[in-house]
Amino acid sequence: LFDLIESELQYHQKSVQILEELHRKIGLSKSIPHASSPRLRTAIIKFDYEALDSNELSVLAKETVNIISDGDDSDWVTVEKQLSKQHGRVPRAYLQIDASLS
């Protein structure tokens, strides 16, 4: 289990590095929130949500998700399921965001 967790952490840290580099190369002006921190922000889903298009993510109430991005749109947050690694947008109103890391 330790090796799996360590491997996942390294994978995500490398992903963040690649995304930050791409972010700089294409000249986006907004900073990536918490990108340098290895600790991910999390949220608990308050209500079931059924995705309406391919950019959205279906989630179940009480599911814990990782927050990928929440700065671009005040009504939507991009999240990732912790086990399946599926990601997509979920309405902000459906999330209880963990305030301890924000």
Beta strands, then each sheet from edge to edge (+ up, - down):
strand 1: 42-45
strand 2: 64-69
strand 3: 76-81
strand 4: 87-91
strand 5: 95-97
sheet 1: 4+ 3- 2+ 1- 5+
end
